[in-house]
């Protein structure tokens, strides 16, 4: 099969053509502050060691009420 590199504009155009919406790559960072969560509280972040996406998650406690839990034999729950 032919290798095809990922292209945001092409992906966005196809999504708009099919669904009538465009991606907003910075939306979550703009709305939720990204990894700057100092104003948040009482959140438990769970990560499974078998989950390939866990490396991009919160994997260490940020504060006493922003806690990271790792599930050694599981996917993210």
N, C-alpha and C positions, 0 to 999 in steps of 0.2 A: 504494500500500500504506500501511497505517497505521503511523505511527512508534510504537515501543515503547521506553521507556527501560529501561536495565538495572537490575535490582533483585536484590541479593544474596539476600534472603530467598526471593523467588520462584524464583530459580535454584536455591538450595539445596533448597527443597521439591520442585521437579521432579526434581532429581538424586536425592534421597532416595527419592522415589516410584518412579523408574525403576531405580536401582542399589542403594539401601539404604545410601548413604553421604552425608555432608555435607562441604562444602568447609571448609577451614581456612585462611582468607586469610593469617594470620600465621605459618603453620607453617614456611615456608622461612627466614624471618627469625629465628624462635625457635630452630630446630634448627641452622642454618648461620651465624647471626650477621649475615645481611644483607650490607651492604657493609663491615662491620667485619671484615676478614679478616686481621688482624695475626697470628693464630696459625696461619694456613695457609701452605703453601709449595709450590713446584714446580707451578704451574698456569699454563697458557697459555689466555687468553681470546681466542677468534677472533670477529671481527665482519665481516660483509660489508657494504659500503656500499649494496648493493642490497636488504639486508634491512631492512624497516620496523621491526623490533624492536631493531635494533642500538643505537638511541639509549638504550635502557634497560639496555644491557649495560655491562660494564667496558671502557672505551675508552682508558684510559691505564694505563701501568705503575703498579703499587702499590708493589712492591719489586723487587729484582733477580731474585726467583724467582716473582713474581706479575706476569706479562707480558701485555700486551694487543697483539694483532696485528690490523691492519685489512687486509682483502682488498678492494682498490678496485673490482674488477669482479665481485665474487661475493656470494652469500648467505652466511649463517652456516654454518659446517661443523662 
